[in-house]
Amino acid sequence: MWKNTEVARRLGLAAPIIQGPFGGGISSVDLVAAVCESGGLGSFGVHHLDASGILDVASRIRARTSGPFALNLWIPLDDADEPRIDDAAFARNTALLQPYFTELGLPIPQRPERFAPPYAEQIEAVLEVRPAVLSFVFGIPSHSVLERCRELGIVTLGAATTVDEAIALEQAGVDMIVATGFEAGGHRVSFLRGAEESLSGTFSLIPQVVDAVRIPVIAAGGIADARGIAAALALGAQGVQIGTAFLACEESNADAIHRKMLFSPDARYTGLTRVFSGRLARGIRNRLMNELQPHAARIPQYPVQNWFTGIMKKAAGAQERSDLMSLWCGQSAPLLTHRDARSLMAALVEETSVISRRIGGDSS
């Protein structure tokens, strides 16, 4: 019974399918609700929101579904919560990006008071909201936060890109591990070593993590259809997290041009780069990636660069300028066929059941 895994039982899901959380405003209440109502775990990336925004999002999700859902936060890494960038460095990066702002008809941005909301306020808001699941990337919450989650009945999901990270998560008391291969779209969420040194593929990573820890493992990276789900479960995973396939659905908050590009031949050609956000991430290769790559060593760390390009992305999306925006995309995008979340969930469940019956006599 492929659907009756420890992940599904613990989280109260009809099928152990988790919608990947999207940061930077491309998560949506519509998508979370659609996935939850279809028996999976909907996720909302809230790292870009302040405390009041988190409270509002949770309220709107609960108005749409009674199912369990996850809120996702980024753990501050290398002092990224309050990055140190002097005025001279800010000016140099402004000059580097000025031609693109001009091309998009945007004024040159002035330095903000902060580049991202304070993590401490975000975590307090999440604990106040008390979602069924707190998922997180780029590290491990403090012992006190994990203890408060246990007291409140919040299941914790931590992301790992290496076996060492998975072991660290288990030792800290995290409930479940999302083991993510380098095929995944979006950010590489490494935290013990550099992201460029933590590029294990999903098929290699999953069985190693399963063998190394006792808590449930959720597979992520390069899973876009039922074949990927069946393969991940065969490797010992107790569930899967799927990102790009849900990002491509009309319910997501990705720009229309971004969703269109996920179904285009260009989606076959992705690359890992730091130029969009200051952290290593996978997206469709485009003009902005190619032109900024020679300057990658000068790009400020997250969230500074992410703040700059976020302004650009909003304008580029409105102008359908796919050449001047980040286009997060995993390596399995060419397998995409569904454009709405409910039909995607139905197909994933039905087709995985067919595969399970074919290879193991599973009738569920």
Phi, psi and omega in degrees: 000092188296334182280341185266065179261170178299323178297314180297316181294314184294323184266355179071043183255149174287333178212144184280060181242124181245129174283126180300141178281136180249132179267181173067020176093005181261359166286160177212151175297322180302316182292315179303313182297318181297318180291315179300316181290345177263006174099001178257187177255110174282146182228144179233122176280117185247013186295340180269357185260148172277181186302315181295325177295321178295316178299319180294315180299314181298320179297318181290325176296314182294336176286343184255338183208147174263000182283162176293146177217165181245143166249139186242132177237156174260127177283132179302134182233132178053045177065026183290345179294325176224079186296144177266108176221123182279171184297327180293317179294321177298317180295322179296319180289325176299318180294323179297321185266352184306317180301327181285321175299318179297316180298327180272000180074030183256146173289156177291126185289146176263150183300129181276169176294320176222155178263346180200158179294153179294129181300319183302321178288325178297313183295324177296322179294318179297317179295325176294320180294322179059061175290165177299327186223135166251115173253154185208158182224166177069026176146201184228131176298163179296162178303319182295322178294316179297322179295319178295323176299316178299317180297326182271357181077024178269122177284136181253133178239120179246142183268138178229141175249356178218164176297319180301319178294321178298316179297318179298320179296315180296316181296332179283345180101016177290145187282319184216156182241131170262104180270115190245120178282164186286357175289342186296149173280166180077205190282142170277119195260034181294151179217344178269326176229171179301149182300323180292341179262007186230048187253062175277142175283156185303313184294333176277319186289314189302305182296329178292319178292317179303319180287336188268339184233166180255342180279161183298143180247132177249127184272139177215152177108107177080014179257115183228352180210184184297328179298321178294320178297311181300320180295317181297317179294323178296332180277358176108358177293150178258004179180174179227151171242127185241127183253291189303319182298324177281326177300327182284351182283151184296339180284342180290165181262016174294147177301151181303322180292327177295312179298320178299318181294331179295336178261004183268163175301335180297336182293348176287343188243093179249163178213157175262130183207156174258358192288338182279323187231348187093354175234151183295130182209154180256129176209172178293134178294134178211184184301313184298317178299314183294319184284329180273341185304319178299343181257012188304324182293339181264353183292131178292158183290165172296142005264012184297305181297323179297325177295315178301305187287338176295322176297316179296318185297320180300315180289319181296320178297317180296329180266005182055043178259081181293347179282345186237035180211156174287137182234077183302136187195131176275170185288346181262013179305326178299348179272354186292138176225338186259144182242005172222149192292322182293317178291326177297311179300316181298318180293319180300316181292311183297313185287329175292323176297321178298314180297318180297319177296321183292321186260345183216006179075016180283124183262002184255000000 
